[in-house]
Structures are given as C-alpha cells and as structure tokens.
Amino acid sequence: MRLTNRGWVTVGVAVAAFLMAWLFGARSLNAVAVPAVVAVVAAAAQLKLADRPAVSRSNPHAGFPEETRAVTVEVTGTRGTIIHANDTLSRGLSATDNGFSGSVPVTHTYEMALTERGRHAIGPLSVHLRDVFGLVSHEIEIGEATDVIVYPQIHDVTGSSALAAELERNRRPERQEIDQLREYVPGDPLRDIDWKSSAKRLPDLVVTEFIGRETMGTIEVTISTDRETADRAASAAGSVALFFSHAGLEVGLTAPDGNLKPSRGETHRSELLQLLAETGPGTLNDRVRTDADIRVVGDDGAVTVDVNGQVTTYEDIRSTAARDRTPVDRQRAGTSGVTVT
C-alpha cells in the first residue's frame, strides 16, 4: 500500500499547515491540517478493510493465427472500490484495450488477437486498488491465468499430385451389396463375372454390379523439426493431416511431444491441431519414421514432406495447390466452436 501523487500532496499540505501553526501560532490552519490527515487515514482504512477483489474471465476457444477473440473480464468485491486493471497477455497474444478502470463491480470486454502458434496465457489480472479520494493505492494480482491455444497455420494442399496419389492408394472399394446383373463389356474385371448366371446364357457373359461404396484407409504422419523450422513444420504436418482427414481417412500423428492414434472426426482434428500447436523441436526414432506414410522434417531452414519415398519441400506442395489460403476457415478445419483449455 502506498500514497498516490494526490496522497503525497495532501500529506505535504497537512505537514505545512502544522508547521505554520507551530511557528506563527495561526491555529486556524489546523482546519486544513486535520481534515487532510483524516482523509489519508480514512483512505488507508478503506483499502485495508476492503475485501480482496475476485475476477472471472471468459474462456476464449482455440484458433488460428490472425484470428481474434473477445475476452470479457468481470471484477467483483467491495462496492465502490476504484480499480485500474490490466489483463496481462503472454507472447503470442496481443491487444490494445486490455486495460480498464472503474468502480467495483466492473465488467470490461476487449478484442484479443492470436499472433503465434502455441499455448499462451491470459492473466493473472494486475490491479491497482484506489480509495474514493484517490489518495492511497494498493497493487495486487488476482485470478488464475487462462490458457489459449493457437493452432499452426493451415494451407490448402489439394493441388499436390503426391498427396492425391497417396489418397487414392488408401481408398479401398467394398464389394458387399449387389446392385444388378448386366451383360459383359470389354474392360469389365474378370472377377466381376457371374459364372453361374453366364452358364445359362452362353456364349454371352454376365457381370455383377455392386453398389458403389468405399472404405477409407489409415495415414500415419510424423514430424521432426529443429527450433528454427518448428512453426513451418507444424504448419506442414497440420495441412497434410487435415487434407487426408477431410477426405475421410483415419489419420494418426506422432510428434516429439506426443502422439495420436489414427481416428477421424472433428474432435480428433481438434486434438491433432492442439498437439501440433504445442509441438517443439525434437526427433523421432528410425522405426517410427520408417513405419509412417508421411514424414515431415524441418531441418537447416527447410521443411520437406516425404510421401512414401517421394520427397518435396512444403513450399513446392503449397505452390501446386489450386488455392492457397491461410488460415483455413474454421469449419473446414473442423474446429468451429471448440473450446480448448
């Protein structure tokens, strides 16, 4: 607890009044000195007796760089206490209006920008308490930090021939439901010939048509990276993984900081993006990398994508995409409305 500039001026006036009264006998100056002292003492007592404020903060959901989130802060406590507050933001988040003033209870909403990949924190709230006269202040930190996940940048890689070929390789037709029988035409697979029905129509052959259905395979993605290329490597792994996930494949991911078993769906995509958001530099053992279908490697300033032995740079994959967007819209990335804490 300390005096504000106004408080020091008030104390100075009181001291000067007492000195003048003592030196010159002008006891009427006590009418100035006494109220000044009483005001300072009352200000200190107000802060001393006031309840410690409490803070509640909205929980912004995860997102991509360059997106914004509205953050609402509510401070409660002893009514009438004046506060000057600042909601501290860690690196990777930014805002220009995260400071506010008011009389408790007070609610403030500000816009926060997501700037860098990773797990970042909002808070705790730095608060200067002041009495109603503005003579005494007390600085405290209140509340817990709120985590915010910023995903890596995601780009459209649908124009990559290597990725498209891998996608087709993992599409396997199911042949369970018969649609109809028809005459054989050149080019029909011999395995589709219904020999029992054909025997009754010789020399004509009959083939079986099945209802078109496909099962989707599994893709395993790995990422190894150094510190310099960590962000770009995470972007590459995320873009490739989401490409296969949106196509319907089950996608697994192994990174230096953890792994996800192959799965599909919006929840899995959110978990995959969260893992990549927090992935730092590191390497994987040779067995894990050898067993993977896609290997993303960031090393010596370059990021390469190895698709079953076909190696190209991430920049080349992006340049061949039909459209290049960053970041991908939330719905396509499968993270709309997801809250990650």
Helices and strands as residue ranges (DSSP letters): E 2-3, H 5-24, G 27-29, H 30-49, E 54-57, E 68-76, E 82-89, E 93-94, E 99-103, E 106-114, E 118-130, E 136-142, E 146-150, H 161-169, E 171-174, E 178-183, G 190-192, H 195-199, E 206-210, E 213-216, E 218-225, H 230-246, E 250-255, E 258-263, H 266-277, H 286-291, E 294-299, E 302-307, E 310-313, H 314-319, H 330-333
